Amino acid sequence: MHPLIQIVDQYLIMCYRLTGHAGVDFAIGTLVLAVICLLIGEVTVSLAFRLTRMHRGKKTAEAEKYQNLSVEALKAGNKEAYEATNKLAKDAFGHTFFQQVALSSAFLWPPFFALAWMQHRFLEVEFPLPLLPVSLGFIGVFIIIYVPIYILLRQAKKRLSFFRFHQRDSVALQPESVK
């Protein structure tokens, strides 16, 4: 086991030994692990948004500027200028779009580390599904717990002050045509 996983293991495994009932402990431990992953992911995304705010603002303003110039060229009947500025606007919008996608991916790294830890602990654990001839491993159980917690956190995020900045920041940087 990697040394970092060994350090984290001694704390995480405590969540899997609370009641003495294996199935209940696995569900509780996985729930706690999913919540930790979601919170770390949210903090990471929020920090990434804050650190790149100036750059994203410049790129968004550039996209708006070229969009406005292309509209003005179209109104003036200058097809050549319209095509040139529209191409620049598309490039700038594409850049901001993929930057948003990259920032959103910062949300995904914690579950992979959690699943790596779970693999060391629960690789052989299987949960048979009632009325079906198949069973779920630790990954399936993690996903089944993670998704509803993610949905609940999205709802709760609207009420948490730490995440209000991130939401306000995202809306403020959108071009006027999207708002």
C-alpha positions, 0 to 999 in steps of 0.5 A: 500500500502507498504510504499516503494511503496507509496514513489515510487508511487508519482514519477512514477504516474507523468509519467502517467499524462503527456498529459491528454489523458488516453491511451497515458499517460498509454503508455508513463508511462508504457514505462518509467517504462519499461525503468527504470526496464531494466536499474535497471536490467542491473545495477544489473547484471553488479554489480553482475558480477563485485562482483563475477568475482574472484569466476567465474574466479576460477571456469572457470579455474578449469573447464578448468583444469579438461577438459584438464586433461581428454583429456590428460588421454584419449590420454594416454589411461587411461580410469579410469583417463579420466572418473574421470577427465571428471566427475570433469570437468562436475561438474565444468562446471555445476557449472559455467553454473548455476552460470551464470543462477543465475547472469542472473536472477538478471535482472528479479527482477525489472519488478516484483516490477513494476508490483506490483506497477501497480497492485495497480494503474491499476488492473481494467484497460482493453484495448480491442483488435481490432477485437478480443473479448478479452482485455489486462490488465496492465500486457499484455501491460507492456510485449508488451512494455517491450520486444521491449525496451529490444531488443533495449537496448541489441542493444544499450548496445554494444555502452554504455561504462558502459556495455562494461566491463560486456560484455568483462568480460563474454567473458574473463571467457568463456573456450577456447573451447567455444570462 
